[in-house]
Amino acid sequence: MEQSRNTETKPKEVWISHLCDAPRELVFKAWTDPEQLKHWYAPDGCTIDIFSMDVTPGGTFQTCIHNPTYGDCWCKGEYLEVVFPEKLVFSMYITDSDGNRLADSGKDEKWPGVIITTVTFKAIGAKCSFTLHQTVSEELAKQTGAYQSWLQMFSNLDDLTAKA
């Protein structure tokens, strides 16, 4: 008797690797220090306010990216894993300005209610390679501009770490 097989394939999720010309500890700190994060963690032409940020397992954050074209994007999340200087894992979801979770992300009806982001950092000599993984379809992230925003932000991160 032949067993039935599930032929449905899961969409490819977001995976982006990036090489920074800076030591791993410095790059990790740029991801975890709100004073540094506010200088690179928004797409080109946008700014970010960081209202709270507790980078410890179980700690939370609340941010708002101000986009002159699309308006404000409020976001909250929780740090699920923090291993200095190797790994960050955090959840993210869209909220209103009062921090209440929204059912509609405003991006696309298929956009997940909660996204898990995992960033792993590796030292390569005096440089840092990191890989970002997000639990959202790469195709959807590219359609909404989220994927391209990461690439812009990584370029901003390069600029910030080059000054350090």
Residue, then its C-alpha position, 0 to 999 in steps of 0.5 A: m500500500e502506498q503512503s500518501r505524501n504531502t506535496e505542498t511546499k512551504p514558501k521560502e522564508v527570508w534568509i539574508s547574509h551580510l559581511c561587515d568590516a567590523p569585529r563581531e562584538l561591535v556589530f552585535k552591540a549595534w544590534t543591541d544598543p538603542e543609541q546605535l540602533k536608532h542610527w541604522y535600524a530604519p529604511d532610507g528616508c525613515t527614522i526610528d524612535i525606540f521607546s523601550m528596549d530590554v535586550t535580555p531573554g524575556g525582555t521586550f522592545q517597542t519602536c516606531i518607524h516614521n516613514p514619510t510615504y507610508g506613515d508610522c509603523w509601530c512595533k513591539g516584540e520580545y527577546l527570546e534568546v540573547v547570546f553575546p556576541e553570537k545570536l539574537v532571537f526576537s518576536m515582532y508584531i505590529t501595534d497601534s500607538d498605544g502598544n495594542r497588537l493589531a490584527d492587520s499589519g497594514k502590509d498585506e493580508k498574508w503578512p504573519g501576525v507575529i514574525i520570529t527573527t533570528v540573527t546569528f553572528k560569526a567572526i571571520g578574522a576582524k570582520c563579522s558575518f551575520t545571517l538574518h532569518q525571518t519567519v515570513s515568505e521571502e516573496l511576500a517580504k519582497q512584495t511589501g518592501a520589507y526585504q529591500s528595507w533590510l538591505q538598506m538598513f545593513s548598508n546603514l549598519d556598515d556606515l555606522t560600524a565603519k565610524a567606530 
